[in-house]
């Protein structure tokens, strides 16, 4: 995967995790969705580190 694609994937994962985090304390918050977003961010960061 191209370096740009990896960086884009990481940025998207971080944005999604942040969106889920900001839902805490609201009826829209889903702890499982937040955890999945954090895990996707972690995987994207590992992939970016290896690229």
One Martini backbone bead per residue (centre of mass of N, CA, C, O) as a GRO file, in nm:
protein
   51
    1UNK     BB    1   0.099   0.035   0.020
    2UNK     BB    2   0.082   0.347   0.010
    3UNK     BB    3   0.172   0.597   0.212
    4UNK     BB    4  -0.078   0.774   0.169
    5UNK     BB    5  -0.289   0.555   0.234
    6UNK     BB    6  -0.198   0.503   0.524
    7UNK     BB    7  -0.237   0.793   0.628
    8UNK     BB    8  -0.536   0.811   0.557
    9UNK     BB    9  -0.632   0.575   0.732
   10UNK     BB   10  -0.536   0.697   0.999
   11UNK     BB   11  -0.700   0.958   0.987
   12UNK     BB   12  -0.977   0.824   0.974
   13UNK     BB   13  -0.953   0.664   1.240
   14UNK     BB   14  -0.912   0.909   1.424
   15UNK     BB   15  -1.172   1.057   1.356
   16UNK     BB   16  -1.366   0.834   1.444
   17UNK     BB   17  -1.272   0.808   1.738
   18UNK     BB   18  -1.336   1.103   1.810
   19UNK     BB   19  -1.635   1.098   1.751
   20UNK     BB   20  -1.701   0.880   1.961
   21UNK     BB   21  -1.588   1.026   2.209
   22UNK     BB   22  -1.789   1.283   2.185
   23UNK     BB   23  -2.048   1.095   2.266
   24UNK     BB   24  -2.007   1.101   2.544
   25UNK     BB   25  -2.303   1.142   2.735
   26UNK     BB   26  -2.486   1.034   2.510
   27UNK     BB   27  -2.725   0.858   2.339
   28UNK     BB   28  -2.514   0.788   2.091
   29UNK     BB   29  -2.345   0.622   2.266
   30UNK     BB   30  -2.108   0.347   2.185
   31UNK     BB   31  -1.881   0.150   2.323
   32UNK     BB   32  -1.828  -0.049   2.089
   33UNK     BB   33  -1.771   0.163   1.869
   34UNK     BB   34  -1.535   0.290   2.013
   35UNK     BB   35  -1.358   0.039   2.033
   36UNK     BB   36  -1.340  -0.014   1.729
   37UNK     BB   37  -1.208   0.258   1.660
   38UNK     BB   38  -0.955   0.219   1.833
   39UNK     BB   39  -0.860  -0.041   1.695
   40UNK     BB   40  -0.835   0.077   1.410
   41UNK     BB   41  -0.625   0.287   1.489
   42UNK     BB   42  -0.408   0.090   1.586
   43UNK     BB   43  -0.376  -0.064   1.320
   44UNK     BB   44  -0.302   0.183   1.146
   45UNK     BB   45  -0.049   0.259   1.309
   46UNK     BB   46   0.104  -0.003   1.260
   47UNK     BB   47   0.102   0.018   0.952
   48UNK     BB   48   0.253   0.292   0.940
   49UNK     BB   49   0.509   0.196   1.085
   50UNK     BB   50   0.572  -0.037   0.863
   51UNK     BB   51   0.587   0.162   0.595
   0.00000   0.00000   0.00000
